[in-house]
């Protein structure tokens, strides 16, 4: 079950757990009614995923997917284009 928390700036953050992991995202709204509606939709989307009515896309950013009502499947950094430039490592980072 998702929960809401207003920040000092008045925006709402949403907290939820999915597959044993805790997520926190800004809803970028100061409207309590809108925040509550998005919280309810998130709970419903999680229920649909857990019941098998919606499938999680491979490599999708789970929080983005769930908060978009199962419509956006933005890929995580690991799943982006294979020819994309890898992140730059500092000289002090350990070699793999």
C-alpha positions, 0 to 999 in steps of 0.5 A: 500500500502506497503512502503520501507525505507532504514536503516542506515545499508543499509538494507530495512524495509517494512511498511504496514497496514492490518486490521487496524494495522500497521506492520514494518519488516526488509526485510534483504536485501540491494538490492533495486531491491529485496526490491521493488519486495518484496514490490510489491508481498506484495501488491499483496498478500494483494489484494488476501487476501482482495478479498478472493482468499487467506484465512488467517490461524487461529492463523497465524502471519499475517506479516510472512504470508503476506510477504511469499506470503501466504505460511508460517503460523507460529502460534503466541505464543497464538496458539502454542502447548497447552502443551508448557511451558508458559512464566515465570512471574516475582514476580513483575507482576500483577496476572490475 
